[in-house]
């Protein structure tokens, strides 16, 4: 991934990386009406294939563990396994971009802090 992306900071955000890899829906918009089609299949097909195969193996492992409250298990209840694999590959590509662009290491215990206002 590092060799294909080069400098991750050249992309504005993770969605640009996903679009560059072809992991987002093709868009056909006119007159303010947005139509989302199937996966665009642009970009590096080998890298996209590796990300999707990695996502499929994560889905297989998650189904064996049967964790019901995870993001992936909720997605699998709503969508086909192939659609979930592409969505997970998209999410992984965005995480990889965030790690590369921010010069950070992956931490499995990392959580985002959500601030709640007292009403």
C-alpha positions in Angstrom: 0.0 0.0 0.0 2.8 2.4 0.9 4.5 1.8 -2.5 1.3 2.4 -4.4 0.2 5.5 -2.5 3.6 7.2 -2.3 3.1 10.2 0.0 -0.3 9.7 1.8 -0.4 13.4 2.5 -1.0 14.1 -1.2 -4.6 12.9 -0.7 -6.9 15.3 1.1 -8.8 12.6 3.0 -9.5 8.9 3.2 -12.4 9.1 0.8 -10.0 10.3 -1.9 -7.8 7.2 -1.3 -10.9 5.0 -1.5 -12.0 6.6 -4.8 -8.4 6.3 -6.1 -8.5 2.6 -5.3 -12.0 2.1 -6.8 -13.7 1.1 -3.6 -16.5 3.7 -3.7 -19.7 3.7 -5.9 -19.5 5.2 -9.3 -21.4 8.4 -9.3 -23.6 9.8 -12.1 -25.0 13.3 -11.2 -26.9 15.8 -13.2 -29.1 18.7 -12.3 -28.7 18.3 -8.6 -29.8 14.6 -8.7 -27.1 12.2 -7.5 -27.3 8.5 -8.7 -24.9 6.1 -7.1 -24.1 3.0 -9.2 -21.9 0.0 -8.6 -18.2 -0.1 -7.6 -16.2 2.1 -10.0 -13.3 -0.4 -10.5 -10.8 2.4 -11.1 -7.3 2.5 -9.7 -5.0 -0.3 -8.8 -6.9 -3.5 -9.3 -4.3 -5.7 -7.6 -4.3 -3.6 -4.5 -8.1 -3.4 -4.5 -8.2 -7.2 -4.8 -5.9 -7.6 -1.8 -7.9 -5.3 0.3 -11.2 -7.1 -0.5 -9.6 -10.6 0.1 -8.3 -9.3 3.4 -11.8 -8.1 4.3 -13.3 -11.5 3.3 -10.9 -13.2 5.7 -11.9 -10.8 8.4 -15.5 -11.5 7.8 -14.9 -15.3 8.0 -13.0 -14.8 11.3 -15.8 -12.6 12.7 -18.5 -15.1 11.7 -16.6 -17.9 13.6 -16.3 -15.7 16.7 -20.0 -14.6 16.5 -19.5 -11.2 18.2 -23.0 -9.6 17.8 -22.3 -6.0 18.8 -19.5 -5.2 16.4 -19.8 -2.9 13.4 -19.1 -5.8 11.1 -21.7 -8.1 12.5 -24.4 -5.4 12.3 -23.4 -4.8 8.7 -23.5 -8.5 7.8 -27.1 -8.6 9.1 -28.1 -5.8 6.7 -26.0 -6.6 3.6 -24.7 -9.4 1.5 -21.3 -10.7 2.4 -19.7 -9.4 -0.8 -21.1 -5.9 -0.2 -19.9 -6.1 3.4 -16.4 -7.1 2.2 -16.1 -4.1 -0.1 -17.4 -1.8 2.7 -14.8 -3.3 5.1 -12.1 -2.9 2.5 -13.1 0.7 2.1 -12.9 1.2 5.8 -9.5 -0.4 6.1 -8.2 1.7 3.2 -9.3 4.8 5.1 -7.7 3.6 8.3 -4.5 2.9 6.4 -4.5 6.4 4.9 -5.1 8.0 8.4 -2.2 6.1 9.8 0.2 6.9 6.9 -0.9 10.6 6.6 -0.6 11.2 10.4 2.7 9.2 10.8 1.0 7.1 13.5 1.1 3.4 14.5 -2.0 1.2 14.7 -3.4 0.7 18.2 -6.2 -1.8 18.6 -7.4 -0.2 21.8 -7.7 3.2 20.2 -11.2 4.8 20.6 -12.4 8.3 19.7 -13.6 10.6 22.4 -17.1 11.9 22.0 -17.9 15.1 23.9 -21.5 15.4 25.1 -22.9 18.8 26.0 -24.9 19.0 29.2 -28.4 20.2 28.3 
